[in-house]
Amino acid sequence: MNETEKGPLPRAEAEEYASWFKALADATRIQIVSLLARRREPMSVGEIVAASGVGQSTVSHHLKILSEVRFVLVERQGTSSLYRINENCVSCFPTAADVVMGNPVPAAPACD
């Protein structure tokens, strides 16, 4: 059977990929992921607010969504939280797009 004759993705895999795409379906969340990926170091909510020009409550809301899908990891330090990009999960995202589109992909690291 060739690739075009195969059925759809298994439901659990499709649901996980859908949650990733949904998490990135907002321009502010894309900006936050981009900022954290480019900085390559943990940042506080205040630092993200200052860099993005978005209000604190909005940034906190978006960070919660991004952390739920593991694109962003939270490091608690006393009463503060620092946020950093999850390199493993973000590196899987292009592979997820290829899988959804039925393209062959190389073996990718687990997204934990």
N, C-alpha and C positions, 0 to 999 in steps of 0.2 A: 504494500500500500504506500503511495507517495504522500508527501506532506499535505497536499490539497484535499486528499480523501480522508484525512483524520478528522475526528470529531472535535468538539470544543474543548477548551481547557477544563480540567476538573473544577467543580464548583468552589471548593475551598481555596484553590489557587486563584481562581478568578476573583473571589471576594477579597483576598488579600491585595491583589494588584489594584482592584477598584478602590480600596481604602487608600492606597498610595496615590493614585491619580486624583482622588477626591481631595486629599490633603494638599496637593499642589495646584488645585483648581482656584487659587486665589493669588492675585498679584502680590499682596503683602507677604504671604507665606513664601512665595518664590523669592522675594527680596530678602527675607530673614534667612532662608536656607543659603542663598547666595552669599550673604554677608558672613555667616558663620563658616561656610566652606572656604571663603577667601581669607578670612582672618586666621583660620587654623588654630585658634586658641579659645578657651572658654570665655564667655562674656556674660555680664550681669544684664538683667532686664533694663536697667538704667542706661547701660552702654548701648544696647540694641535700640532703645528709644532715641537716644541722641544721634545715633548713626542713621536711623531710618526716617526720623521725623514723624513717626506715628506715636499716638498716645500710649501711655503705660498699660492701661486696661486692654487696649486692642492688641498690643504686643503680647501681653500675658495670655490672652485668649488664643492667639495664633500659636504661641509656643506650646500650649497644652495640646492642641491638635497635632502639631508636628511631633511632639514627644509620644503621643499615643500610637503613631505609626512607626516610631523608632528612627525617624530622620534626625531628630535632635535628642541628645542625652542630657539629663539634668544631674548636676553634681551639687549636693547640699553641703554648705559650709556654714555651720552655725545657723543663724537665722536667714542667711542669704542663699540664693541658688545661682549657680553658674550654668550656662547652656553652651553646648558644643555640638558640632556636627557629628553624626554617627557615620564615619567613613565607610564601614561595611555595608550599611543599608543604602546609603546614597550611591555607592558603586554598583549596587544591584539594580537600580532604577532603569538605566538604559537597557539592561538585559530583560527586565520585565516588559518594556515596550516591544522588544524584539519577539519575546515569547507570545505576547498577545497577538502580534501581527503575523505569527506563524513563521518567522525567520529563524534559521538555525543560529544558535548562540553557543559560545564557548562555555565551559564549566565556570560558574561564578561562585564566589564565596557565599556562605550562608548569611542571611540578613538578620543578625541578632542585635 
